[in-house]
Amino acid sequence: MLVATEDDRFNLNFWDPFGGDGSPIHWAKPPKLQPFVDKKRAKSKPRVDISPFMPGSLALNAKTRNALGDFLDRFGQLLEIDVLGEAEYYYNITNVIDCIDRDASEVLPGGFVKKPAFKASSIPTEASLFKDATHPSSIYANDAAKAELERRIAECGITGMGFRRA
């Protein structure tokens, strides 16, 4: 998992450029991030190729960007970030679809969608990655996109990506 650097950890303005609602974002200079270090562990876990960063967004190393970038670009932006002096890429999904049926979903008090139910007619049939505007903390892949990503991930030996049926 990636986190803000020690210098930016308590800077509330640091988080503003990352969006997260599906809107396109732009920055003049790549933000600096670092891998999370669990001080309770004697030895850190090895880095994976795809790291979670913020809810509804991912960070990819150069290997993953090269393998998946042409597919991912169709549904969002890959923006350069600085991770310990190396270029990695923040993936911002900009493909937003009104697809969650809130009445049929399991919704917690306060409105958080715990288990979404989808409006079947809203889900594209062609491969697609997307967010729902009312639940931007999750990235969704339809079956065609999941199959394409799983194929590329297996071919390239990419680590850190998993899928869960919503």
C-alpha positions as a printed Julia matrix, in Angstrom:
166×3 Matrix{Float64}:
   0.0     0.0     0.0
   1.24    3.51   -0.76
   0.93    6.42    1.65
   1.91   10.07    1.79
   5.52   10.82    2.72
   6.38   11.91    6.25
   6.54   15.53    5.0
   2.99   15.41    3.6
   1.26   13.02    5.99
  -0.48   15.79    7.97
  -0.83   18.27    5.11
  -4.58   18.21    4.37
  -4.04   20.03    1.05
  -1.81   17.17   -0.13
  -4.89   15.03   -0.82
  -6.79   17.59   -2.94
  -5.16   16.78   -6.32
  -6.09   13.08   -6.11
  -9.8    13.6    -6.79
 -11.44   10.21   -6.56
 -14.91   11.12   -7.8
 -14.26   10.18  -11.43
 -13.41   13.69  -12.6
 -10.27   14.15  -14.7
  -7.35   15.5   -12.69
  -4.1    17.21  -13.58
  -0.99   18.12  -11.65
   2.07   20.1   -12.61
   4.49   17.98  -10.59
   4.19   14.28   -9.65
   3.16   13.92   -6.0
   5.56   11.97   -3.8
   4.36    8.77   -2.14
   6.06    5.95   -0.28
   5.29    2.33    0.57
   3.6     1.8     3.92
   6.06    0.41    6.46
   4.56   -1.69    9.24
   6.85   -0.96   12.16
   5.51   -4.04   13.97
   7.13   -6.34   11.39
  10.81   -7.19   11.5
  10.91   -7.5     7.7
   8.74   -5.61    5.2
   6.65   -7.49    2.68
   7.94   -7.25   -0.92
   6.33   -4.61   -3.13
   3.65   -5.72   -5.56
   3.13   -4.35   -9.07
  -0.3    -2.86   -8.32
  -0.72   -1.07   -5.0
  -3.84    0.3    -3.36
  -3.55    3.97   -2.54
  -6.88    5.68   -1.92
 -10.33    4.08   -2.05
 -11.27    3.73   -5.7
  -7.77    4.25   -7.08
  -4.61    2.26   -7.67
  -0.91    2.83   -8.2
   0.93    0.84  -10.87
   4.63    0.35  -11.43
   6.18    0.82  -14.89
   5.94   -2.9   -15.74
   2.2    -2.87  -15.1
   1.67    0.38  -16.97
   3.42   -1.1   -19.99
   1.31   -4.27  -19.83
  -2.1    -2.76  -19.04
  -1.83    0.92  -19.96
  -3.45    0.77  -23.4
  -6.47   -1.0   -21.88
  -6.69    1.15  -18.72
  -6.36    4.42  -20.66
  -9.78    3.77  -22.22
 -11.45    4.2   -18.82
  -9.29    6.69  -16.97
  -5.98    8.43  -16.54
  -2.54    7.14  -15.67
  -0.75   10.02  -13.96
   2.88    9.93  -12.93
   3.68    9.8    -9.21
   7.07    9.7    -7.5
   7.6     6.66   -5.28
  10.99    6.82   -3.61
  12.44    8.57   -6.65
  10.96    6.11   -9.18
   8.14    6.9   -11.61
   4.95    4.97  -10.9
   1.42    5.76  -12.05
  -1.74    6.76  -10.23
  -4.83    5.32  -11.94
  -7.81    7.66  -11.84
 -10.98    6.06  -13.24
 -12.98    8.66  -15.18
 -15.59    6.3   -16.62
 -18.56    6.97  -14.32
 -21.82    5.1   -14.84
 -25.07    5.32  -12.88
 -25.23    1.59  -12.26
 -25.96    0.86   -8.58
 -29.53    0.13   -7.58
 -29.49    1.59   -4.05
 -32.93    0.18   -3.22
 -31.72   -3.37   -3.9
 -28.23   -2.86   -2.38
 -27.15   -3.51    1.17
 -26.62    0.02    2.51
 -25.22    0.79    5.96
 -26.57    3.58    8.17
 -25.0     6.76    6.87
 -25.43    5.67    3.25
 -22.3     3.56    2.59
 -23.04    0.8     0.07
 -21.73   -2.38    1.7
 -22.91   -4.79   -0.98
 -24.03   -3.21   -4.24
 -26.78   -4.5    -6.49
 -26.46   -3.35  -10.07
 -28.9    -2.11  -12.67
 -28.2    -4.79  -15.28
 -29.26   -2.51  -18.14
 -26.59    0.04  -17.14
 -23.6    -2.3   -17.3
 -21.83   -2.17  -20.7
 -21.49   -5.43  -22.62
 -18.07   -4.51  -24.07
 -15.09   -4.63  -21.72
 -15.36   -1.76  -19.27
 -13.92   -0.48  -16.0
 -16.06    2.07  -14.19
 -17.17    3.76  -10.99
 -20.65    4.63   -9.84
 -21.06    8.32   -8.99
 -22.82    7.48   -5.72
 -20.12    4.99   -4.65
 -16.77    6.29   -5.97
 -14.71    4.31   -3.45
 -14.89    1.18   -5.62
 -13.66    0.27   -9.08
 -15.88   -2.13  -11.0
 -15.0    -4.36  -13.97
 -17.61   -6.13  -16.04
 -16.98   -9.77  -17.0
 -15.3    -8.89  -20.32
 -12.89   -6.45  -18.65
 -12.14   -8.92  -15.86
 -11.28  -11.62  -18.42
  -9.0    -9.24  -20.38
  -7.2    -8.06  -17.24
  -6.78  -11.59  -15.88
  -5.29  -12.69  -19.21
  -2.77   -9.83  -19.3
  -1.92  -10.17  -15.62
  -1.16  -13.89  -16.05
   0.88  -13.32  -19.23
   3.04  -10.63  -17.61
   3.3   -12.07  -14.11
   1.78   -8.99  -12.48
   1.22   -9.12   -8.73
  -1.15   -7.25   -6.44
  -4.41   -7.41   -8.4
  -7.43   -9.38   -7.34
 -11.09   -9.44   -8.2
 -14.1    -9.94   -6.0
 -17.65  -10.49   -7.21
 -19.82   -7.56   -6.16
